[in-house]
């Protein structure tokens, strides 16, 4: 499995050295590679910022999960099965034509923020600091790291497919 620190290479590697036009190619109705990178950058950056905001708070307890959240956690985070076609949460929808350089930097900054948080918060806050995921409920920092690795691997396949066509 990809390590969290390898996300920039996984996601941006296929775009390295490509003409800017390749960042904006996609079949009708599908996201462009620039939009995919923007979506990932928003997700990583946003969840990292919430962890930063909560890091000084006292220990938390995970809220009870619904059956659907527990099933999603099992399938997505534990097994690694990612269904396609699920709409992105509104907060992570990409811009219509995001600036390639800006979203690349946002992704790199978000990954750096998370790596800093792992050094600052783990192992001490491994089990008592949570940020809510829209589909899986409250997740710990290690669970968010695992989510982002799987999520980025899923979308990196889409980027490679866009570039191959």
C-alpha positions in Angstrom: 0.0 0.0 0.0 1.1 3.6 -0.7 2.5 5.5 2.3 0.8 8.8 3.1 4.1 10.7 2.3 4.0 9.2 -1.2 0.6 10.8 -2.1 2.1 13.7 -4.1 4.1 11.3 -6.2 1.1 9.0 -6.7 -1.3 11.8 -7.7 1.0 14.3 -9.4 3.6 11.9 -10.8 1.6 11.0 -13.9 1.1 14.8 -14.6 4.8 15.7 -14.3 6.3 17.1 -17.4 2.9 16.9 -19.2 1.6 19.9 -21.1 -0.9 22.0 -19.1 -3.6 21.1 -21.6 -3.4 17.5 -20.2 -4.5 18.8 -16.8 -7.9 19.8 -18.4 -8.7 16.8 -20.6 -11.6 14.5 -19.6 -14.5 12.7 -21.2 -17.8 14.6 -21.1 -19.3 14.6 -17.6 -16.1 13.5 -15.9 -13.6 15.5 -13.8 -10.4 16.6 -15.4 -7.1 15.7 -13.7 -6.9 19.3 -12.4 -10.3 18.9 -10.8 -9.4 15.5 -9.3 -6.2 17.0 -7.8 -8.3 19.9 -6.5 -10.8 17.5 -4.9 -8.0 15.6 -3.2 -6.3 18.8 -2.1 -9.5 20.2 -0.6 -10.1 16.9 1.3 -6.6 16.5 2.7 -6.2 20.2 3.4 -9.6 20.5 5.1 -9.4 17.5 7.3 -5.8 18.5 8.3 -6.9 21.9 9.3 -9.7 20.5 11.5 -7.1 18.3 13.3 -4.9 21.3 13.8 -7.8 23.3 15.3 -8.7 20.4 17.7 -5.2 19.3 18.7 -5.2 21.5 21.8 -8.6 20.3 23.0 -9.0 17.7 25.7 -9.4 14.0 24.9 -12.5 13.2 22.9 -14.7 10.1 22.6 -15.9 8.7 19.3 -19.6 9.2 18.7 -21.5 6.0 18.1 -21.5 5.0 14.4 -24.5 4.0 12.4 -24.6 0.6 10.8 -24.0 2.3 7.4 -20.9 4.1 8.8 -19.5 0.8 10.3 -20.1 -1.0 7.0 -18.5 1.8 5.0 -15.5 1.8 7.4 -15.1 -2.0 7.0 -15.4 -2.0 3.2 -13.4 1.2 2.4 -10.8 1.5 5.2 -10.3 -2.1 6.3 -10.8 -4.0 3.0 -10.0 -1.3 0.5 -13.1 -1.7 -1.7 -14.0 1.7 -3.2 -17.4 1.9 -5.0 -17.4 4.3 -8.0 -20.1 6.8 -8.8 -20.6 8.1 -5.3 -20.9 11.9 -5.5 -18.3 13.9 -3.6 -19.4 15.8 -0.6 -20.3 19.4 -1.6 -17.4 20.8 0.5 -14.9 18.8 -1.6 -16.3 19.6 -5.1 -13.6 21.1 -7.3 -13.7 24.3 -9.2 -14.8 24.2 -12.8 -11.2 25.0 -14.0 -8.8 25.1 -11.1 -5.4 26.5 -11.6 -3.0 23.5 -12.0 -0.1 25.1 -10.0 -2.4 26.2 -7.2 -4.0 22.8 -6.7 -0.6 21.1 -6.9 0.7 23.3 -4.1 -2.5 22.9 -2.1 -2.1 19.1 -2.3 1.6 19.3 -1.3 0.8 21.7 1.6 -2.0 19.5 2.9 0.2 16.4 2.8 2.9 18.3 4.7 0.4 19.5 7.3 -0.7 16.0 7.9 2.8 14.7 8.2 3.5 17.4 10.7 0.4 16.5 12.7 1.5 12.8 12.8 4.9 13.9 14.4 3.1 16.2 16.8 0.1 14.1 17.8 1.1 10.5 17.5 1.2 8.3 19.4 -0.2 10.3 22.3 -3.5 11.4 20.6 -3.9 8.2 18.5 -7.2 7.2 20.1 -8.7 10.4 21.6 -8.8 12.9 18.8 -11.5 12.7 16.0 -12.6 14.5 12.9 -15.9 13.6 11.4 -15.9 12.1 7.9 -19.2 12.5 6.0 -19.6 8.8 5.2 -17.7 7.0 8.0 -18.4 9.1 11.1 -15.6 10.1 13.5 -12.2 9.1 12.4 -8.9 9.2 14.2 -5.8 10.7 12.7 -4.4 7.2 11.7 -7.8 6.4 10.1 -7.8 9.7 8.1 -4.3 8.9 6.9 -5.5 5.5 5.7 -8.6 7.1 4.1 -6.5 9.6 2.2 -4.1 7.0 0.9 -7.0 4.8 -0.4 -8.9 7.8 -1.7 -5.8 9.2 -3.5 -4.9 5.8 -5.0 -8.5 5.5 -6.4 -8.3 9.0 -8.0 -4.8 8.5 -9.2 -6.1 5.6 -11.4 -8.6 8.0 -12.9 -5.9 10.5 -13.6 -3.8 7.9 -15.4 -6.8 6.8 -17.4 -7.5 10.4 -18.5 -3.9 10.8 -19.6 -3.9 7.5 -21.5 -6.9 8.3 -23.6 
